[in-house]
Amino acid sequence: MSPIEHLIHDLGSADPAVRDAAAVNLMDSGDARVVNHLLTAICKPGNENHCGTLVHALSAFNCSEHVSTIVRLALAGNYEASLGAYCLLEDMEKTAAVLAKVELELESVKNMRPQPEVRAVAEIRQLFLIKGGCATETGD
């Protein structure tokens, strides 16, 4: 088993300290192939209150392909995960494809239970310059 594979395996540990150490080492690896594994660990039932470091580990990678998941984390994650997800969104390139995914995700939050705070939705809209459910012209 390669060192990366071993770290990916550790993301499945029941021990948050083991998962966190693996996430930091995967972040330091710079290997973008680990993004899906980090997202799987973040979204795994039982990890919702222990995933802030896992979210932070995503900051080393381009996560624009996973913007919908990042938006949901920003709106529904615990404090640390939510803040980390918001930072990921803040740093994300605002391409037309990303804007479209953010719009769809923000539209779908109307069906989330519990409802995310209106202020959080508004902040993400502002971050992506989305007004009233429509993206502004970006020149893309």
C-alpha positions as a Markdown table, in Angstrom:
| # | Residue | x | y | z |
|---|---|---|---|---|
| 1 | Met | 0.0 | 0.0 | 0.0 |
| 2 | Ser | 1.4 | 3.4 | -1.0 |
| 3 | Pro | 1.7 | 6.2 | 1.6 |
| 4 | Ile | -1.2 | 8.1 | -0.1 |
| 5 | Glu | -3.3 | 4.9 | 0.0 |
| 6 | His | -2.5 | 4.4 | 3.6 |
| 7 | Leu | -3.6 | 8.0 | 4.4 |
| 8 | Ile | -6.8 | 7.6 | 2.4 |
| 9 | His | -7.5 | 4.4 | 4.4 |
| 10 | Asp | -7.0 | 6.4 | 7.6 |
| 11 | Leu | -9.7 | 8.9 | 6.6 |
| 12 | Gly | -12.1 | 6.1 | 7.4 |
| 13 | Ser | -10.9 | 5.7 | 10.9 |
| 14 | Ala | -13.4 | 6.1 | 13.8 |
| 15 | Asp | -10.8 | 8.2 | 15.6 |
| 16 | Pro | -11.0 | 11.9 | 14.7 |
| 17 | Ala | -7.4 | 12.4 | 15.5 |
| 18 | Val | -6.3 | 9.7 | 13.0 |
| 19 | Arg | -8.6 | 11.2 | 10.3 |
| 20 | Asp | -7.3 | 14.7 | 11.0 |
| 21 | Ala | -3.7 | 13.7 | 10.8 |
| 22 | Ala | -4.4 | 11.8 | 7.5 |
| 23 | Ala | -6.2 | 14.9 | 6.1 |
| 24 | Val | -3.3 | 17.2 | 6.9 |
| 25 | Asn | -0.8 | 14.9 | 5.3 |
| 26 | Leu | -3.0 | 14.4 | 2.3 |
| 27 | Met | -3.3 | 18.2 | 2.0 |
| 28 | Asp | 0.5 | 18.5 | 2.2 |
| 29 | Ser | 0.8 | 15.8 | -0.5 |
| 30 | Gly | -0.8 | 18.1 | -3.1 |
| 31 | Asp | -2.2 | 15.1 | -4.9 |
| 32 | Ala | -5.6 | 16.2 | -6.3 |
| 33 | Arg | -6.7 | 12.6 | -6.5 |
| 34 | Val | -7.5 | 12.7 | -2.8 |
| 35 | Val | -10.3 | 15.4 | -3.1 |
| 36 | Asn | -13.1 | 12.8 | -3.6 |
| 37 | His | -11.8 | 10.8 | -0.6 |
| 38 | Leu | -11.7 | 13.9 | 1.6 |
| 39 | Leu | -15.3 | 14.8 | 0.6 |
| 40 | Thr | -16.5 | 11.2 | 1.3 |
| 41 | Ala | -15.0 | 11.4 | 4.8 |
| 42 | Ile | -16.5 | 14.9 | 5.4 |
| 43 | Cys | -20.0 | 13.7 | 4.3 |
| 44 | Lys | -19.8 | 10.3 | 6.1 |
| 45 | Pro | -22.6 | 10.0 | 8.8 |
| 46 | Gly | -21.0 | 10.3 | 12.2 |
| 47 | Asn | -18.3 | 12.7 | 11.1 |
| 48 | Glu | -20.5 | 15.8 | 10.9 |
| 49 | Asn | -19.2 | 17.3 | 14.2 |
| 50 | His | -15.6 | 16.3 | 13.5 |
| 51 | Cys | -14.8 | 17.4 | 10.0 |
| 52 | Gly | -13.3 | 20.9 | 10.2 |
| 53 | Thr | -9.8 | 19.7 | 9.6 |
| 54 | Leu | -11.0 | 17.6 | 6.7 |
| 55 | Val | -12.7 | 20.7 | 5.1 |
| 56 | His | -9.5 | 22.7 | 5.7 |
| 57 | Ala | -7.5 | 20.0 | 3.9 |
| 58 | Leu | -9.5 | 20.8 | 0.8 |
| 59 | Ser | -8.0 | 24.3 | 0.7 |
| 60 | Ala | -4.9 | 22.9 | -1.0 |
| 61 | Phe | -6.9 | 21.8 | -4.0 |
| 62 | Asn | -9.2 | 23.2 | -6.8 |
| 63 | Cys | -12.6 | 22.2 | -5.5 |
| 64 | Ser | -14.7 | 24.0 | -8.1 |
| 65 | Glu | -15.9 | 20.7 | -9.5 |
| 66 | His | -17.5 | 20.1 | -6.1 |
| 67 | Val | -18.9 | 23.5 | -5.5 |
| 68 | Ser | -22.4 | 22.2 | -4.8 |
| 69 | Thr | -21.1 | 20.1 | -1.9 |
| 70 | Ile | -19.0 | 23.0 | -0.6 |
| 71 | Val | -22.1 | 25.3 | -0.7 |
| 72 | Arg | -24.1 | 22.7 | 1.4 |
| 73 | Leu | -21.2 | 22.5 | 3.9 |
| 74 | Ala | -21.1 | 26.3 | 4.2 |
| 75 | Leu | -24.8 | 26.4 | 4.9 |
| 76 | Ala | -25.3 | 23.3 | 7.0 |
| 77 | Gly | -22.0 | 22.2 | 8.4 |
| 78 | Asn | -20.9 | 22.8 | 12.0 |
| 79 | Tyr | -19.2 | 26.1 | 12.7 |
| 80 | Glu | -15.7 | 25.1 | 11.8 |
| 81 | Ala | -16.8 | 23.2 | 8.7 |
| 82 | Ser | -19.1 | 26.0 | 7.6 |
| 83 | Leu | -16.4 | 28.6 | 8.0 |
| 84 | Gly | -13.9 | 26.4 | 6.2 |
| 85 | Ala | -16.3 | 25.8 | 3.3 |
| 86 | Tyr | -17.0 | 29.5 | 3.1 |
| 87 | Cys | -13.3 | 30.2 | 2.8 |
| 88 | Leu | -13.1 | 27.6 | 0.0 |
| 89 | Leu | -15.9 | 29.4 | -1.8 |
| 90 | Glu | -14.3 | 32.7 | -1.3 |
| 91 | Asp | -11.0 | 31.5 | -2.9 |
| 92 | Met | -12.8 | 29.6 | -5.8 |
| 93 | Glu | -12.5 | 30.9 | -9.3 |
| 94 | Lys | -15.9 | 32.4 | -10.3 |
| 95 | Thr | -16.3 | 30.8 | -13.7 |
| 96 | Ala | -19.7 | 30.5 | -15.5 |
| 97 | Ala | -19.9 | 26.8 | -14.7 |
| 98 | Val | -19.2 | 27.5 | -11.0 |
| 99 | Leu | -21.8 | 30.3 | -10.9 |
| 100 | Ala | -24.4 | 28.1 | -12.4 |
| 101 | Lys | -23.8 | 25.3 | -9.9 |
| 102 | Val | -23.9 | 27.8 | -7.0 |
| 103 | Glu | -27.2 | 29.2 | -8.3 |
| 104 | Leu | -28.8 | 25.7 | -8.5 |
| 105 | Glu | -27.6 | 24.8 | -5.0 |
| 106 | Leu | -28.9 | 28.1 | -3.5 |
| 107 | Glu | -32.2 | 27.5 | -5.2 |
| 108 | Ser | -32.4 | 24.0 | -3.8 |
| 109 | Val | -31.8 | 25.2 | -0.2 |
| 110 | Lys | -35.4 | 26.2 | -0.1 |
| 111 | Asn | -36.1 | 22.5 | 0.4 |
| 112 | Met | -33.4 | 21.9 | 3.1 |
| 113 | Arg | -34.5 | 21.0 | 6.6 |
| 114 | Pro | -33.6 | 22.7 | 8.8 |
| 115 | Gln | -33.6 | 25.9 | 6.7 |
| 116 | Pro | -30.1 | 27.6 | 6.6 |
| 117 | Glu | -29.9 | 31.1 | 7.9 |
| 118 | Val | -31.0 | 33.7 | 5.5 |
| 119 | Arg | -27.9 | 35.7 | 6.2 |
| 120 | Ala | -25.6 | 32.7 | 5.2 |
| 121 | Val | -27.4 | 32.3 | 1.9 |
| 122 | Ala | -27.2 | 36.1 | 1.3 |
| 123 | Glu | -23.5 | 36.1 | 2.0 |
| 124 | Ile | -22.9 | 33.3 | -0.5 |
| 125 | Arg | -25.0 | 35.1 | -3.1 |
| 126 | Gln | -22.9 | 38.2 | -2.5 |
| 127 | Leu | -19.7 | 36.3 | -2.8 |
| 128 | Phe | -20.7 | 35.0 | -6.2 |
| 129 | Leu | -22.5 | 38.2 | -7.2 |
| 130 | Ile | -25.8 | 36.4 | -7.5 |
| 131 | Lys | -28.9 | 38.6 | -7.1 |
| 132 | Gly | -32.4 | 37.3 | -6.9 |
| 133 | Gly | -31.4 | 33.9 | -8.1 |
| 134 | Cys | -29.6 | 35.0 | -11.3 |
| 135 | Ala | -25.9 | 35.4 | -11.8 |
| 136 | Thr | -24.7 | 38.8 | -12.9 |
| 137 | Glu | -22.7 | 39.2 | -16.1 |
| 138 | Thr | -19.1 | 38.1 | -15.5 |
| 139 | Gly | -17.7 | 38.2 | -19.0 |
| 140 | Asp | -17.2 | 34.4 | -19.1 |
